[in-house]
């Protein structure tokens, strides 16, 4: 009986290893799916609140960006520790009572105000990501953990960069995210929305704001490698200075009522 139990355990272990091996292969060498991305971008342009389409685009164009980002994470002192601990940032961000204990003016308090004003939640964003087809974001694999990390810090990046939860603000955040992550999906979304704003001819620097956000993302410190538990307690102004994130000057020149006024969008 003991021998049989041991044999079953070995078989289970071998099966688990096979699953992890297959997961590793698909996570690190994801084939690009441009047709899938094109269909999703049309739906997203028509309805900026259709968050599922964002993850469809990201999954379709992820390529090897997650593998690149995870390797870079391991090369940084803080990032290596984060990878070792594999803290789930969504769990930290969902604890609003703990965030309220942080100092006034901190990143964490600013994040809390942002999500409460918009009726967002970290778990809500996670739920949307699971709706995408062929997603492996919940896999028991380091690359999947890193993908979740990038997903869960999105709204913190809104707060750090100063871009709102409107069409222009989202385009600016994803443009900022492109050089930070090397994920083609961010570039496609940012370019598509910028073109729609250009076609809308608002008379304000909407497309230029998206371009500036991309440039700012190139010059900023590498945000995926930050210890977010420490960051949340920092004063927001200090965090922006340390991370080399400038004010969103061009974005702020666009009147709030026009930040959703891109061609093809549904009414705000």
N, C-alpha and C positions, 0 to 999 in steps of 0.2 A: 504493500500500500504506500509505503514511504517512497519507494522507487517510482511508482506511477505518478504520485503527486509531483515529484521533482521533474519528471518528464513533461508533465502538463505545463509546469511553470516555465521550463525552458522553451517549450513550443510557444507559449504566450509571449515570452520575451522576444523570440525571433520574429514573431508576427508583428509585435510593436515596433521592432527595429525596421522591418520592411515598410511599415506605414510611415515612420519618420523619414526613411530614405526617400520614399516617393514624394512626401510633402516637401522635403528639402529641395528636391529636383525642380518641382513646379514653382516653389517660392523664389529660387535663385535664378531660374532660367525661364521666365515667363515670356511666352510669345506675344508680340504686339498684335493687337486686334483693331486696326484702324476703322473698319466698317462699324464694329460695335461702338467705338468711341464717337464716330460721326452721328450715329443714330441718337446716342445719349446727349450729345451737345445740342442737337436740335431741340430735344425735349427740355433741356435746361434753359436754353435761350427763351423758349416760350413760357417757362414758369421757373423763375429764379429760386422758388421755395421747394422745388422738387429735389431735395437733397440726395435721394437715391441715385439720381443721374450723375452726381459728382463722383460717387464711388464706382459707378459703372465705368466712367471715363478713366478714373485712376487705375482700376483693375485692368482695363483694356490696354493701358499704355505704361504700366509700371516697369516693364522691362527688367533690368537688373539694378534699378535704383535702390531698392531695399537692401540688397546685398552690399552695394557700395556704402550706403549710409551706416549699416551695422558695423562694417569693417572700420570705418572712420571712427565710429563711436568707441571701439575697442582701443584705438590708438591714443585716446585722450585719458588723462588720469581720472577725471570725474566720470567720464562716459564708461570707462571700464568698470568702475564700481557700480554704476547704474545697471549695466548689463549683467553683472554678477548677481545683484539683488533682484532684478526684474520686477521692480515696483510697477504696479498698474496705476498710471496717473489718473485714470477715470475714477478710481475709488477715492483718491485724495480730493479730486474736484467735486465729487458728488456729496462730500461731507460738508454741507453748508454751515452747520453749527461750528465746526472747527475753523472754517474760513472766517467766520464772524469774530473769532477770537484774535485774529491778526490785527495789527495796528491800522488805524485810519490812514488812508493814502498809500497803503501797500499794494503790491501787484495782486495779491489774493483778494483784498477787499474790492479793488477795481474789477477784477474778474467776476466776483460775486454779483456786483451791481450790473455788469454787462449781461450776464445770463438771466438774472431775475427780471431785468427790464424787457428782455426779449422772450421770456418764458422758455429759455433753452435749458438743457441739462447735459452733463457729460454722458450719462447713460442713454439719453435720447439720441445723441450723435452716434453712439456705439450701436444702438438698435438700427439706425438708418444704414450703417455700413454693412450690417448683416443681410440686408435686403438685396444687395448686389449679387448677380449671378456668378457662380464659380469663385466665390470668395473663400479665402483660407485664413482670414485675419484672426480667427479664434484658435488656430492650430497650436499645438504644443510644440512650438519651435521658436528659437531665438529671433529669426527673421520676422515671424508673425508678431512676436512681442514688440519688435521695433516698429512694425507697421502700425500697431495699436498706439504706440507712443506718439507717432507722427499725427495720427488721427486725433488723439485726445488733447494735444496741445494747440489745436487749431484756434480755439476761442481765446486762449491765452495770447496767441500771436496777434489776434484782433486788438486786444488790450495794449500790448506792447507797442504795436505800430500806430495805434490811434485810428484805425479804419473801422467804420461802423458795419452793422449787419444789413446793409443794403446792397444793391447790385454792384455799384461802383466800389464799395468797400470790400465786398467779397472778391471782386476781380483784382483789387490791389493786394489783398492778402495772399491770394494764390500766385500772383506775379512775384511777390516777395518770397514765397515759398519755393519757387522754381529753382533758383540757384542754391537754396539751402538744402534741397532734397534731390535735385537732378531728376525729378519725376516729370516726364513729358506731359502727363495729364494736366498738371498745374499750368504749363505753358499754353496748352490748347484752350483751356477754359479762359485764361486771362486774355489771350489774343482774340478769341471769339467775342467776348463781351466788349473789349476795347473797340473792335470793328463796329459792333452794334451802336456804341455811343458815338463813334465818328459818323455813322450814317444818320443818326438822330439829329446831328448838328445843333447841339444845345447852346453853342457859343461859349462854352466853358472848357477848361483843359482836362476833360475826362480821360481821353486816351493818353494824354501826357502824364496824368497822375498814375495810370497803370504802369507806364514805362518807368517812371521814377521809382515806383515801388519795387520793380525788378532790380533796378540799379542799387537801391538801398539794401535789398536782400543780398546782393553780392558783397557789399562793403561791411555788412553787420557781422558780428561774431556768429559762430555756428550754433544756432539755437537748439538743434536736436541733442547736443551734448551737455546741456545745462542741467544742473541739479534743481529740479523744479520745486522741491520741498524748501530749499533755501531761497529760491527766486520768489516764491509766493509771499514770503515774509519781508522782502526788500521794499523800500519806498519805490514807487513807480518811476519817478524822475531819475533816481539813482540807477535803477535797472536799465532804463533806456540809455543812460550815459555809458554804463559799463559795457552794454551789449552793442553800442555804437548804432543805435536806431534813431534817426533824425525825425523831427516833426513832419507830419504829412501835409506839407504846405500846399501843394497843388490840389490835393483832395479837398482840403478845407476851403479852397476858393470856389468850389462847386456848391451852389445852394442846396440845402438838404432836400428840398422838394424835387430836385432834378437828379438826385443820385440813383433813382430807379428809372429815369426817363430814357432808357435805351430802346432802340427800335426792336419790336418783337416781344417786349415784356408785357406781362399782364399788369393790370392796374395794381399799384402799391397798396 
